[in-house]
Amino acid sequence: MDKELKKIAKALEAQGFETRISKRGHMIVSHDGRIVATFSGTASDWRSMRNSIADARRAGFKWPPER
């Protein structure tokens, strides 16, 4: 998991989301028992991180976090 993904995981957990790493290295994000986003461990497409953040934002995730 790279540094940016670790920052996102920390922010997700601080906002009440659950995160776990799958056997294949993907970070699976759930909220209230349902999966809301999946982040690739090693993304081959530059849009995959943005698309996963967009999925999490639709479920109520605030990114970037307010200071």
PDB file with one MODEL, atoms N, CA, C and O in Angstrom:
MODEL        1
ATOM      1  N   MET A   1       0.854  -1.173   0.000  1.00  0.00           N
ATOM      2  CA  MET A   1       0.000   0.000   0.000  1.00  0.00           C
ATOM      3  C   MET A   1       0.901   1.236   0.000  1.00  0.00           C
ATOM      4  O   MET A   1       1.808   1.346   0.825  1.00  0.00           O
ATOM      5  N   ASP A   2       0.652   2.154  -0.916  1.00  0.00           N
ATOM      6  CA  ASP A   2       1.487   3.345  -1.013  1.00  0.00           C
ATOM      7  C   ASP A   2       1.056   4.407   0.000  1.00  0.00           C
ATOM      8  O   ASP A   2       0.053   4.245   0.694  1.00  0.00           O
ATOM      9  N   LYS A   3       1.826   5.493   0.076  1.00  0.00           N
ATOM     10  CA  LYS A   3       1.583   6.528   1.083  1.00  0.00           C
ATOM     11  C   LYS A   3       0.224   7.198   0.916  1.00  0.00           C
ATOM     12  O   LYS A   3      -0.455   7.464   1.907  1.00  0.00           O
ATOM     13  N   GLU A   4      -0.179   7.471  -0.306  1.00  0.00           N
ATOM     14  CA  GLU A   4      -1.458   8.143  -0.536  1.00  0.00           C
ATOM     15  C   GLU A   4      -2.625   7.263  -0.094  1.00  0.00           C
ATOM     16  O   GLU A   4      -3.585   7.750   0.503  1.00  0.00           O
ATOM     17  N   LEU A   5      -2.538   5.977  -0.388  1.00  0.00           N
ATOM     18  CA  LEU A   5      -3.595   5.054   0.005  1.00  0.00           C
ATOM     19  C   LEU A   5      -3.663   4.913   1.523  1.00  0.00           C
ATOM     20  O   LEU A   5      -4.750   4.751   2.078  1.00  0.00           O
ATOM     21  N   LYS A   6      -2.524   4.972   2.196  1.00  0.00           N
ATOM     22  CA  LYS A   6      -2.515   4.924   3.658  1.00  0.00           C
ATOM     23  C   LYS A   6      -3.190   6.154   4.252  1.00  0.00           C
ATOM     24  O   LYS A   6      -3.910   6.046   5.245  1.00  0.00           O
ATOM     25  N   LYS A   7      -2.965   7.325   3.652  1.00  0.00           N
ATOM     26  CA  LYS A   7      -3.633   8.553   4.114  1.00  0.00           C
ATOM     27  C   LYS A   7      -5.142   8.439   3.950  1.00  0.00           C
ATOM     28  O   LYS A   7      -5.905   8.832   4.832  1.00  0.00           O
ATOM     29  N   ILE A   8      -5.563   7.899   2.814  1.00  0.00           N
ATOM     30  CA  ILE A   8      -6.995   7.737   2.546  1.00  0.00           C
ATOM     31  C   ILE A   8      -7.602   6.747   3.530  1.00  0.00           C
ATOM     32  O   ILE A   8      -8.694   6.981   4.049  1.00  0.00           O
ATOM     33  N   ALA A   9      -6.905   5.643   3.792  1.00  0.00           N
ATOM     34  CA  ALA A   9      -7.409   4.635   4.731  1.00  0.00           C
ATOM     35  C   ALA A   9      -7.562   5.218   6.128  1.00  0.00           C
ATOM     36  O   ALA A   9      -8.548   4.947   6.812  1.00  0.00           O
ATOM     37  N   LYS A  10      -6.596   6.013   6.549  1.00  0.00           N
ATOM     38  CA  LYS A  10      -6.653   6.641   7.871  1.00  0.00           C
ATOM     39  C   LYS A  10      -7.835   7.607   7.961  1.00  0.00           C
ATOM     40  O   LYS A  10      -8.532   7.644   8.975  1.00  0.00           O
ATOM     41  N   ALA A  11      -8.058   8.387   6.904  1.00  0.00           N
ATOM     42  CA  ALA A  11      -9.176   9.329   6.880  1.00  0.00           C
ATOM     43  C   ALA A  11     -10.516   8.595   6.847  1.00  0.00           C
ATOM     44  O   ALA A  11     -11.473   9.024   7.491  1.00  0.00           O
ATOM     45  N   LEU A  12     -10.588   7.494   6.100  1.00  0.00           N
ATOM     46  CA  LEU A  12     -11.820   6.702   6.049  1.00  0.00           C
ATOM     47  C   LEU A  12     -12.173   6.163   7.426  1.00  0.00           C
ATOM     48  O   LEU A  12     -13.324   6.255   7.852  1.00  0.00           O
ATOM     49  N   GLU A  13     -11.191   5.602   8.124  1.00  0.00           N
ATOM     50  CA  GLU A  13     -11.440   5.041   9.446  1.00  0.00           C
ATOM     51  C   GLU A  13     -11.804   6.118  10.449  1.00  0.00           C
ATOM     52  O   GLU A  13     -12.609   5.876  11.348  1.00  0.00           O
ATOM     53  N   ALA A  14     -11.225   7.307  10.312  1.00  0.00           N
ATOM     54  CA  ALA A  14     -11.558   8.408  11.214  1.00  0.00           C
ATOM     55  C   ALA A  14     -12.992   8.885  11.020  1.00  0.00           C
ATOM     56  O   ALA A  14     -13.591   9.445  11.939  1.00  0.00           O
ATOM     57  N   GLN A  15     -13.545   8.666   9.825  1.00  0.00           N
ATOM     58  CA  GLN A  15     -14.907   9.101   9.529  1.00  0.00           C
ATOM     59  C   GLN A  15     -15.930   7.981   9.694  1.00  0.00           C
ATOM     60  O   GLN A  15     -17.087   8.138   9.303  1.00  0.00           O
ATOM     61  N   GLY A  16     -15.512   6.845  10.274  1.00  0.00           N
ATOM     62  CA  GLY A  16     -16.455   5.786  10.601  1.00  0.00           C
ATOM     63  C   GLY A  16     -16.594   4.683   9.583  1.00  0.00           C
ATOM     64  O   GLY A  16     -17.490   3.847   9.711  1.00  0.00           O
ATOM     65  N   PHE A  17     -15.742   4.646   8.574  1.00  0.00           N
ATOM     66  CA  PHE A  17     -15.780   3.575   7.589  1.00  0.00           C
ATOM     67  C   PHE A  17     -14.879   2.442   8.060  1.00  0.00           C
ATOM     68  O   PHE A  17     -13.912   2.671   8.786  1.00  0.00           O
ATOM     69  N   GLU A  18     -15.198   1.220   7.647  1.00  0.00           N
ATOM     70  CA  GLU A  18     -14.336   0.087   7.953  1.00  0.00           C
ATOM     71  C   GLU A  18     -13.507  -0.236   6.711  1.00  0.00           C
ATOM     72  O   GLU A  18     -14.021  -0.223   5.593  1.00  0.00           O
ATOM     73  N   THR A  19     -12.226  -0.525   6.916  1.00  0.00           N
ATOM     74  CA  THR A  19     -11.364  -0.894   5.799  1.00  0.00           C
ATOM     75  C   THR A  19     -10.716  -2.238   6.103  1.00  0.00           C
ATOM     76  O   THR A  19     -10.418  -2.552   7.256  1.00  0.00           O
ATOM     77  N   ARG A  20     -10.507  -3.015   5.067  1.00  0.00           N
ATOM     78  CA  ARG A  20      -9.768  -4.270   5.206  1.00  0.00           C
ATOM     79  C   ARG A  20      -9.040  -4.532   3.902  1.00  0.00           C
ATOM     80  O   ARG A  20      -9.416  -4.026   2.846  1.00  0.00           O
ATOM     81  N   ILE A  21      -7.994  -5.331   3.998  1.00  0.00           N
ATOM     82  CA  ILE A  21      -7.204  -5.678   2.826  1.00  0.00           C
ATOM     83  C   ILE A  21      -7.589  -7.095   2.409  1.00  0.00           C
ATOM     84  O   ILE A  21      -7.587  -8.012   3.231  1.00  0.00           O
ATOM     85  N   SER A  22      -7.914  -7.268   1.144  1.00  0.00           N
ATOM     86  CA  SER A  22      -8.288  -8.586   0.630  1.00  0.00           C
ATOM     87  C   SER A  22      -7.033  -9.441   0.429  1.00  0.00           C
ATOM     88  O   SER A  22      -5.907  -8.960   0.562  1.00  0.00           O
ATOM     89  N   LYS A  23      -7.251 -10.697   0.109  1.00  0.00           N
ATOM     90  CA  LYS A  23      -6.125 -11.604  -0.148  1.00  0.00           C
ATOM     91  C   LYS A  23      -5.287 -11.134  -1.332  1.00  0.00           C
ATOM     92  O   LYS A  23      -4.083 -11.385  -1.387  1.00  0.00           O
ATOM     93  N   ARG A  24      -5.926 -10.457  -2.272  1.00  0.00           N
ATOM     94  CA  ARG A  24      -5.218 -10.014  -3.476  1.00  0.00           C
ATOM     95  C   ARG A  24      -4.620  -8.614  -3.349  1.00  0.00           C
ATOM     96  O   ARG A  24      -4.067  -8.089  -4.316  1.00  0.00           O
ATOM     97  N   GLY A  25      -4.727  -8.006  -2.167  1.00  0.00           N
ATOM     98  CA  GLY A  25      -4.083  -6.719  -1.941  1.00  0.00           C
ATOM     99  C   GLY A  25      -4.951  -5.503  -2.161  1.00  0.00           C
ATOM    100  O   GLY A  25      -4.452  -4.379  -2.101  1.00  0.00           O
ATOM    101  N   HIS A  26      -6.247  -5.691  -2.418  1.00  0.00           N
ATOM    102  CA  HIS A  26      -7.149  -4.562  -2.598  1.00  0.00           C
ATOM    103  C   HIS A  26      -7.675  -4.106  -1.248  1.00  0.00           C
ATOM    104  O   HIS A  26      -7.888  -4.921  -0.351  1.00  0.00           O
ATOM    105  N   MET A  27      -7.884  -2.797  -1.103  1.00  0.00           N
ATOM    106  CA  MET A  27      -8.488  -2.282   0.121  1.00  0.00           C
ATOM    107  C   MET A  27      -9.990  -2.171  -0.107  1.00  0.00           C
ATOM    108  O   MET A  27     -10.442  -1.462  -1.006  1.00  0.00           O
ATOM    109  N   ILE A  28     -10.754  -2.876   0.715  1.00  0.00           N
ATOM    110  CA  ILE A  28     -12.199  -2.890   0.598  1.00  0.00           C
ATOM    111  C   ILE A  28     -12.766  -1.996   1.690  1.00  0.00           C
ATOM    112  O   ILE A  28     -12.442  -2.159   2.867  1.00  0.00           O
ATOM    113  N   VAL A  29     -13.613  -1.052   1.296  1.00  0.00           N
ATOM    114  CA  VAL A  29     -14.190  -0.076   2.214  1.00  0.00           C
ATOM    115  C   VAL A  29     -15.670  -0.387   2.378  1.00  0.00           C
ATOM    116  O   VAL A  29     -16.397  -0.539   1.397  1.00  0.00           O
ATOM    117  N   SER A  30     -16.109  -0.481   3.636  1.00  0.00           N
ATOM    118  CA  SER A  30     -17.523  -0.722   3.892  1.00  0.00           C
ATOM    119  C   SER A  30     -18.034   0.274   4.918  1.00  0.00           C
ATOM    120  O   SER A  30     -17.281   0.826   5.720  1.00  0.00           O
ATOM    121  N   HIS A  31     -19.337   0.480   4.861  1.00  0.00           N
ATOM    122  CA  HIS A  31     -19.998   1.414   5.782  1.00  0.00           C
ATOM    123  C   HIS A  31     -21.377   0.842   6.088  1.00  0.00           C
ATOM    124  O   HIS A  31     -22.149   0.544   5.177  1.00  0.00           O
ATOM    125  N   ASP A  32     -21.677   0.692   7.356  1.00  0.00           N
ATOM    126  CA  ASP A  32     -22.938   0.105   7.805  1.00  0.00           C
ATOM    127  C   ASP A  32     -23.162  -1.281   7.207  1.00  0.00           C
ATOM    128  O   ASP A  32     -24.290  -1.631   6.862  1.00  0.00           O
ATOM    129  N   GLY A  33     -22.105  -2.065   7.083  1.00  0.00           N
ATOM    130  CA  GLY A  33     -22.210  -3.437   6.624  1.00  0.00           C
ATOM    131  C   GLY A  33     -22.275  -3.649   5.132  1.00  0.00           C
ATOM    132  O   GLY A  33     -22.414  -4.789   4.689  1.00  0.00           O
ATOM    133  N   ARG A  34     -22.179  -2.587   4.329  1.00  0.00           N
ATOM    134  CA  ARG A  34     -22.202  -2.775   2.884  1.00  0.00           C
ATOM    135  C   ARG A  34     -20.940  -2.183   2.269  1.00  0.00           C
ATOM    136  O   ARG A  34     -20.420  -1.168   2.734  1.00  0.00           O
ATOM    137  N   ILE A  35     -20.466  -2.828   1.231  1.00  0.00           N
ATOM    138  CA  ILE A  35     -19.241  -2.392   0.554  1.00  0.00           C
ATOM    139  C   ILE A  35     -19.563  -1.168  -0.297  1.00  0.00           C
ATOM    140  O   ILE A  35     -20.482  -1.191  -1.116  1.00  0.00           O
ATOM    141  N   VAL A  36     -18.797  -0.104  -0.093  1.00  0.00           N
ATOM    142  CA  VAL A  36     -19.044   1.135  -0.829  1.00  0.00           C
ATOM    143  C   VAL A  36     -17.951   1.437  -1.852  1.00  0.00           C
ATOM    144  O   VAL A  36     -18.201   2.156  -2.820  1.00  0.00           O
ATOM    145  N   ALA A  37     -16.739   0.901  -1.656  1.00  0.00           N
ATOM    146  CA  ALA A  37     -15.653   1.175  -2.601  1.00  0.00           C
ATOM    147  C   ALA A  37     -14.574   0.107  -2.472  1.00  0.00           C
ATOM    148  O   ALA A  37     -14.441  -0.548  -1.439  1.00  0.00           O
ATOM    149  N   THR A  38     -13.821  -0.048  -3.531  1.00  0.00           N
ATOM    150  CA  THR A  38     -12.666  -0.945  -3.536  1.00  0.00           C
ATOM    151  C   THR A  38     -11.498  -0.190  -4.157  1.00  0.00           C
ATOM    152  O   THR A  38     -11.598   0.321  -5.272  1.00  0.00           O
ATOM    153  N   PHE A  39     -10.399  -0.126  -3.429  1.00  0.00           N
ATOM    154  CA  PHE A  39      -9.192   0.534  -3.907  1.00  0.00           C
ATOM    155  C   PHE A  39      -8.187  -0.526  -4.323  1.00  0.00           C
ATOM    156  O   PHE A  39      -7.966  -1.491  -3.592  1.00  0.00           O
ATOM    157  N   SER A  40      -7.589  -0.358  -5.467  1.00  0.00           N
ATOM    158  CA  SER A  40      -6.593  -1.298  -5.957  1.00  0.00           C
ATOM    159  C   SER A  40      -5.293  -1.122  -5.178  1.00  0.00           C
ATOM    160  O   SER A  40      -4.889   0.000  -4.871  1.00  0.00           O
ATOM    161  N   GLY A  41      -4.650  -2.228  -4.865  1.00  0.00           N
ATOM    162  CA  GLY A  41      -3.374  -2.165  -4.161  1.00  0.00           C
ATOM    163  C   GLY A  41      -2.275  -1.593  -5.041  1.00  0.00           C
ATOM    164  O   GLY A  41      -1.452  -0.798  -4.586  1.00  0.00           O
ATOM    165  N   THR A  42      -2.266  -2.002  -6.304  1.00  0.00           N
ATOM    166  CA  THR A  42      -1.304  -1.490  -7.280  1.00  0.00           C
ATOM    167  C   THR A  42      -2.086  -1.124  -8.534  1.00  0.00           C
ATOM    168  O   THR A  42      -2.312  -1.963  -9.406  1.00  0.00           O
ATOM    169  N   ALA A  43      -2.482   0.097  -8.611  1.00  0.00           N
ATOM    170  CA  ALA A  43      -3.333   0.545  -9.721  1.00  0.00           C
ATOM    171  C   ALA A  43      -2.538   0.648 -11.015  1.00  0.00           C
ATOM    172  O   ALA A  43      -1.431   1.186 -11.035  1.00  0.00           O
ATOM    173  N   SER A  44      -3.114   0.128 -12.093  1.00  0.00           N
ATOM    174  CA  SER A  44      -2.453   0.240 -13.395  1.00  0.00           C
ATOM    175  C   SER A  44      -3.003   1.425 -14.176  1.00  0.00           C
ATOM    176  O   SER A  44      -2.400   1.860 -15.157  1.00  0.00           O
ATOM    177  N   ASP A  45      -4.141   1.946 -13.744  1.00  0.00           N
ATOM    178  CA  ASP A  45      -4.785   3.064 -14.418  1.00  0.00           C
ATOM    179  C   ASP A  45      -4.761   4.274 -13.485  1.00  0.00           C
ATOM    180  O   ASP A  45      -5.094   4.141 -12.307  1.00  0.00           O
ATOM    181  N   TRP A  46      -4.388   5.416 -13.969  1.00  0.00           N
ATOM    182  CA  TRP A  46      -4.275   6.604 -13.117  1.00  0.00           C
ATOM    183  C   TRP A  46      -5.622   7.074 -12.605  1.00  0.00           C
ATOM    184  O   TRP A  46      -5.666   7.807 -11.617  1.00  0.00           O
ATOM    185  N   ARG A  47      -6.733   6.681 -13.238  1.00  0.00           N
ATOM    186  CA  ARG A  47      -8.068   7.106 -12.815  1.00  0.00           C
ATOM    187  C   ARG A  47      -8.652   6.215 -11.720  1.00  0.00           C
ATOM    188  O   ARG A  47      -9.638   6.598 -11.091  1.00  0.00           O
ATOM    189  N   SER A  48      -8.080   5.053 -11.477  1.00  0.00           N
ATOM    190  CA  SER A  48      -8.700   4.110 -10.549  1.00  0.00           C
ATOM    191  C   SER A  48      -8.785   4.672  -9.126  1.00  0.00           C
ATOM    192  O   SER A  48      -9.784   4.451  -8.441  1.00  0.00           O
ATOM    193  N   MET A  49      -7.769   5.384  -8.676  1.00  0.00           N
ATOM    194  CA  MET A  49      -7.797   5.978  -7.339  1.00  0.00           C
ATOM    195  C   MET A  49      -8.901   7.035  -7.268  1.00  0.00           C
ATOM    196  O   MET A  49      -9.653   7.082  -6.295  1.00  0.00           O
ATOM    197  N   ARG A  50      -8.998   7.872  -8.285  1.00  0.00           N
ATOM    198  CA  ARG A  50     -10.031   8.911  -8.297  1.00  0.00           C
ATOM    199  C   ARG A  50     -11.432   8.313  -8.360  1.00  0.00           C
ATOM    200  O   ARG A  50     -12.349   8.811  -7.708  1.00  0.00           O
ATOM    201  N   ASN A  51     -11.604   7.251  -9.139  1.00  0.00           N
ATOM    202  CA  ASN A  51     -12.907   6.607  -9.229  1.00  0.00           C
ATOM    203  C   ASN A  51     -13.318   5.979  -7.901  1.00  0.00           C
ATOM    204  O   ASN A  51     -14.486   6.042  -7.518  1.00  0.00           O
ATOM    205  N   SER A  52     -12.362   5.373  -7.198  1.00  0.00           N
ATOM    206  CA  SER A  52     -12.664   4.769  -5.906  1.00  0.00           C
ATOM    207  C   SER A  52     -12.986   5.830  -4.862  1.00  0.00           C
ATOM    208  O   SER A  52     -13.875   5.629  -4.034  1.00  0.00           O
ATOM    209  N   ILE A  53     -12.278   6.954  -4.889  1.00  0.00           N
ATOM    210  CA  ILE A  53     -12.590   8.058  -3.975  1.00  0.00           C
ATOM    211  C   ILE A  53     -13.987   8.593  -4.268  1.00  0.00           C
ATOM    212  O   ILE A  53     -14.731   8.924  -3.345  1.00  0.00           O
ATOM    213  N   ALA A  54     -14.348   8.680  -5.551  1.00  0.00           N
ATOM    214  CA  ALA A  54     -15.689   9.152  -5.914  1.00  0.00           C
ATOM    215  C   ALA A  54     -16.768   8.213  -5.374  1.00  0.00           C
ATOM    216  O   ALA A  54     -17.811   8.672  -4.910  1.00  0.00           O
ATOM    217  N   ASP A  55     -16.524   6.904  -5.430  1.00  0.00           N
ATOM    218  CA  ASP A  55     -17.474   5.939  -4.875  1.00  0.00           C
ATOM    219  C   ASP A  55     -17.633   6.145  -3.364  1.00  0.00           C
ATOM    220  O   ASP A  55     -18.747   6.117  -2.841  1.00  0.00           O
ATOM    221  N   ALA A  56     -16.518   6.349  -2.678  1.00  0.00           N
ATOM    222  CA  ALA A  56     -16.567   6.560  -1.230  1.00  0.00           C
ATOM    223  C   ALA A  56     -17.252   7.887  -0.897  1.00  0.00           C
ATOM    224  O   ALA A  56     -17.982   7.970   0.090  1.00  0.00           O
ATOM    225  N   ARG A  57     -17.026   8.919  -1.704  1.00  0.00           N
ATOM    226  CA  ARG A  57     -17.664  10.217  -1.456  1.00  0.00           C
ATOM    227  C   ARG A  57     -19.183  10.123  -1.609  1.00  0.00           C
ATOM    228  O   ARG A  57     -19.919  10.803  -0.895  1.00  0.00           O
ATOM    229  N   ARG A  58     -19.651   9.291  -2.529  1.00  0.00           N
ATOM    230  CA  ARG A  58     -21.096   9.100  -2.685  1.00  0.00           C
ATOM    231  C   ARG A  58     -21.713   8.465  -1.439  1.00  0.00           C
ATOM    232  O   ARG A  58     -22.908   8.619  -1.186  1.00  0.00           O
ATOM    233  N   ALA A  59     -20.894   7.752  -0.664  1.00  0.00           N
ATOM    234  CA  ALA A  59     -21.366   7.126   0.571  1.00  0.00           C
ATOM    235  C   ALA A  59     -21.173   8.039   1.786  1.00  0.00           C
ATOM    236  O   ALA A  59     -21.479   7.637   2.909  1.00  0.00           O
ATOM    237  N   GLY A  60     -20.672   9.259   1.578  1.00  0.00           N
ATOM    238  CA  GLY A  60     -20.542  10.216   2.670  1.00  0.00           C
ATOM    239  C   GLY A  60     -19.123  10.547   3.097  1.00  0.00           C
ATOM    240  O   GLY A  60     -18.937  11.291   4.060  1.00  0.00           O
ATOM    241  N   PHE A  61     -18.125  10.024   2.418  1.00  0.00           N
ATOM    242  CA  PHE A  61     -16.729  10.289   2.753  1.00  0.00           C
ATOM    243  C   PHE A  61     -16.353  11.701   2.335  1.00  0.00           C
ATOM    244  O   PHE A  61     -16.666  12.125   1.223  1.00  0.00           O
ATOM    245  N   LYS A  62     -15.685  12.431   3.217  1.00  0.00           N
ATOM    246  CA  LYS A  62     -15.214  13.790   2.933  1.00  0.00           C
ATOM    247  C   LYS A  62     -13.736  13.733   2.561  1.00  0.00           C
ATOM    248  O   LYS A  62     -12.900  13.374   3.390  1.00  0.00           O
ATOM    249  N   TRP A  63     -13.413  14.084   1.318  1.00  0.00           N
ATOM    250  CA  TRP A  63     -12.014  14.107   0.874  1.00  0.00           C
ATOM    251  C   TRP A  63     -11.796  15.314  -0.007  1.00  0.00           C
ATOM    252  O   TRP A  63     -12.620  15.548  -0.891  1.00  0.00           O
ATOM    253  N   PRO A  64     -10.781  16.073   0.161  1.00  0.00           N
ATOM    254  CA  PRO A  64      -9.766  15.956   1.208  1.00  0.00           C
ATOM    255  C   PRO A  64     -10.324  16.356   2.560  1.00  0.00           C
ATOM    256  O   PRO A  64     -11.249  17.165   2.638  1.00  0.00           O
ATOM    257  N   PRO A  65      -9.764  15.790   3.638  1.00  0.00           N
ATOM    258  CA  PRO A  65     -10.282  16.098   4.967  1.00  0.00           C
ATOM    259  C   PRO A  65     -10.093  17.562   5.320  1.00  0.00           C
ATOM    260  O   PRO A  65      -9.099  18.181   4.942  1.00  0.00           O
ATOM    261  N   GLU A  66     -11.044  18.103   6.039  1.00  0.00           N
ATOM    262  CA  GLU A  66     -10.945  19.509   6.453  1.00  0.00           C
ATOM    263  C   GLU A  66      -9.898  19.653   7.533  1.00  0.00           C
ATOM    264  O   GLU A  66      -9.708  18.750   8.348  1.00  0.00           O
ATOM    265  N   ARG A  67      -9.228  20.767   7.544  1.00  0.00           N
ATOM    266  CA  ARG A  67      -8.184  20.997   8.544  1.00  0.00           C
ATOM    267  C   ARG A  67      -8.710  21.742   9.715  1.00  0.00           C
ATOM    268  O   ARG A  67      -7.965  22.021  10.654  1.00  0.00           O
TER     269      ARG A  67
ENDMDL
END
